[in-house]
Amino acid sequence: MTLMTNPSHPGEVLKELYLGPLDLSAIGLARRLHVPRTRIERLVKGETALTADTAMRLATFFGTTPEYWMNLQRAWDLARARDTVDVSDITPLAAA
């Protein structure tokens, strides 16, 4: 099993792969997605997590899938958890 040890935040992906190449600002994207500008600004800065609502809107606008966007968030969350959650004191259930 391959683990992504340092995945990009979904906001970084949005900024680098979509907004930059399209010369589209966070405010411009927010207007086109019909969301508050702060939602996209904070996402691009990595200050907030991607929500399912935003994933649906991004997928519709960019012609991707909501799963694409949510998987970016999931990978980011799991990588952060691996760095911070201590499970060393949990004994795995023995196989029957």
LOZAMAR-435633 format. One line per 5 residues: their letters; for each residue x, y, z of N, C-alpha, C. Coordinates in steps of 0.2 Angstrom, whole numbers, plus 2048, in hexadecimal, padded with zeros to 3 digits. Example, Ala and Ser with C-alpha at 12.3 -4.5 7.8 and 13.67 -1.06 7.14 Angstrom:
2
as = 842/7E4/827/83E/7EA/827/842/7F0/827 ~ 840/7F5/823/844/7FB/824/840/800/827
This chain:
96
mtlmt = 804/7FA/800/800/800/800/804/806/800 ~ 803/80B/7FC/807/811/7FB/803/817/7FF ~ 807/81A/803/804/820/807/807/826/804 ~ 803/82B/804/805/832/802/808/835/808 ~ 80E/836/809/811/839/80F/810/841/80F
npshp = 810/844/809/810/84B/809/80B/84E/804 ~ 805/84C/804/800/84E/7FF/7FF/856/7FF ~ 7FD/859/7FA/7FC/860/7F9/7F5/861/7FC ~ 7F4/867/7FF/7ED/869/802/7E9/86A/7FC ~ 7E3/869/7FC/7DE/86A/7F6/7DF/871/7F4
gevlk = 7DF/876/7F8/7E0/87D/7F6/7E6/87E/7F2 ~ 7EC/87B/7F4/7F2/87C/7F0/7F1/879/7E9 ~ 7EE/873/7E8/7EC/870/7E2/7E8/875/7DE ~ 7E3/878/7E1/7DE/87C/7DE/7E2/882/7DB ~ 7E6/885/7DF/7EA/88B/7DD/7EF/889/7D8
elylg = 7F3/884/7D8/7F8/883/7D4/7F6/880/7CD ~ 7F1/87B/7CD/7EF/878/7C7/7E9/87B/7C4 ~ 7E5/87F/7C7/7DF/882/7C4/7DF/889/7C4 ~ 7E0/88D/7C9/7DF/894/7C9/7E5/897/7C6 ~ 7EB/895/7C7/7F1/898/7C4/7F1/898/7BC
pldls = 7F0/891/7BA/7F0/891/7B3/7EB/894/7AF ~ 7E5/895/7B3/7DF/898/7AF/7DF/8A0/7B1 ~ 7E4/8A2/7B5/7E4/8A9/7B7/7DE/8AB/7BA ~ 7DB/8A7/7BE/7D5/8A8/7C2/7D7/8A9/7C9 ~ 7D4/8AF/7CC/7D5/8B0/7D3/7D0/8AC/7D7
aigla = 7D2/8AC/7DE/7CD/8A8/7E2/7C7/8AC/7E3 ~ 7C7/8B3/7E2/7C1/8B6/7E3/7BC/8B5/7DC ~ 7C0/8B5/7D7/7BC/8B3/7D0/7B9/8AC/7D0 ~ 7BD/8A8/7D3/7BA/8A1/7D3/7B4/8A1/7D8 ~ 7B5/8A4/7DE/7AF/8A4/7E3/7A9/8A7/7E0
rrlhv = 7AA/8AC/7DC/7A4/8AF/7D8/7A1/8AA/7D4 ~ 7A5/8A6/7D0/7A2/8A1/7CB/79F/89B/7CF ~ 7A2/89A/7D5/79F/894/7D8/799/896/7DD ~ 798/89C/7DD/792/89F/7E2/794/89D/7E9 ~ 79A/89F/7EB/79C/89E/7F2/79F/8A4/7F5
prtri = 79F/8A5/7FB/7A3/8AB/7FE/7AA/8AA/7FC ~ 7AD/8B0/7FA/7B4/8B1/7F8/7B9/8AE/7FD ~ 7B7/8AF/804/7BB/8AC/809/7BC/8A5/809 ~ 7B7/8A1/807/7B7/89A/806/7BD/898/802 ~ 7BE/89B/7FC/7C3/899/7F7/7CA/89C/7F9
erlvk = 7CA/8A2/7FC/7D0/8A5/7FE/7D3/8A1/804 ~ 7CF/89F/809/7D2/89B/80E/7D4/894/80C ~ 7D0/891/807/7D2/88A/804/7D9/88B/801 ~ 7DA/890/7FD/7E0/890/7F9/7E6/892/7FE ~ 7E5/895/803/7EA/896/808/7EB/890/80D
getal = 7E7/88B/80C/7E8/885/810/7E5/886/817 ~ 7E1/88B/818/7DF/88D/81F/7D8/889/821 ~ 7D5/886/81C/7CF/882/81D/7CF/87C/819 ~ 7CB/877/81B/7CA/871/817/7C5/872/812 ~ 7C6/86E/80D/7C1/86D/807/7BA/86A/80A
tadta = 7B5/86D/808/7AE/86A/80A/7AB/866/804 ~ 7A7/861/805/7A3/85E/800/7A0/863/7FC ~ 79D/868/7FE/799/86D/7FB/79E/870/7F6 ~ 7A4/872/7F8/7A9/876/7F4/7AB/871/7EE ~ 7AC/86A/7F0/7AF/865/7EC/7AA/864/7E6
mrlat = 7A3/864/7E7/79E/864/7E2/79E/86A/7DD ~ 79F/870/7E0/7A0/876/7DC/7A6/876/7D8 ~ 7AC/874/7DB/7B2/874/7D7/7B2/86F/7D1 ~ 7AF/869/7D3/7AE/864/7CE/7AA/866/7C8 ~ 7A4/869/7C9/7A0/86C/7C4/7A3/871/7C0
ffgtt = 7A7/875/7C3/7AA/87B/7C0/7B0/879/7BB ~ 7B4/874/7BE/7BA/872/7BB/7B9/86C/7B7 ~ 7B4/869/7B7/7B3/863/7B3/7B6/85D/7B6 ~ 7B7/85D/7BD/7BA/857/7C0/7B5/853/7C4 ~ 7B7/850/7C9/7B2/84C/7CD/7B2/84F/7D4
peywm = 7AD/84E/7D8/7AD/850/7DF/7B2/84C/7E3 ~ 7B3/845/7E1/7B7/840/7E4/7BE/843/7E3 ~ 7C0/845/7DE/7C7/848/7DC/7C9/84D/7E2 ~ 7C4/852/7E3/7C6/857/7E8/7C6/854/7EF ~ 7C1/850/7F1/7C0/84D/7F7/7C6/848/7F9
nlqra = 7C9/845/7F4/7CE/841/7F5/7D5/845/7F6 ~ 7D5/84B/7F3/7DB/84F/7F5/7DA/851/7FD ~ 7D4/852/7FF/7D3/854/806/7D5/84E/80B ~ 7D2/849/809/7D3/842/80D/7DB/841/80D ~ 7DE/841/808/7E6/840/808/7E9/845/80D
wdlar = 7E7/84B/80C/7EA/850/811/7E9/84F/818 ~ 7E2/84E/819/7E0/84C/820/7E4/846/823 ~ 7E4/841/81F/7E8/83B/822/7EF/83C/823 ~ 7F2/840/81F/7F9/841/81F/7FB/845/826 ~ 7F6/84A/827/7F7/84E/82D/7F6/84A/833
ardtv = 7F1/845/833/7EF/841/839/7F5/83C/83A ~ 7F8/839/835/7FE/835/836/804/838/83A ~ 804/83F/839/809/843/83C/807/845/843 ~ 801/844/845/7FF/847/84C/7FB/842/850 ~ 7F8/83D/84D/7F4/838/851/7F9/833/854
dvsdi = 7F9/832/85A/7FD/82C/85D/7F9/826/85E ~ 7FA/821/85B/7F6/81B/85C/7FA/815/85E ~ 800/817/861/805/812/863/802/80D/869 ~ 7FE/810/86D/7FB/80C/872/7F5/808/871 ~ 7F3/808/86B/7ED/804/869/7F0/7FD/866
tplaa = 7ED/7F8/869/7EF/7F1/867/7EA/7EE/862 ~ 7EC/7EC/85C/7E8/7EA/857/7E4/7E4/859 ~ 7DE/7E3/856/7DA/7DE/857/7DD/7D8/854 ~ 7DE/7D2/857/7E1/7CC/854/7DD/7C9/84F ~ 7E0/7C7/84A/7DC/7C3/845/7D9/7BD/848
a = 7D3/7BB/846/7CF/7B5/849/7D1/7AF/845
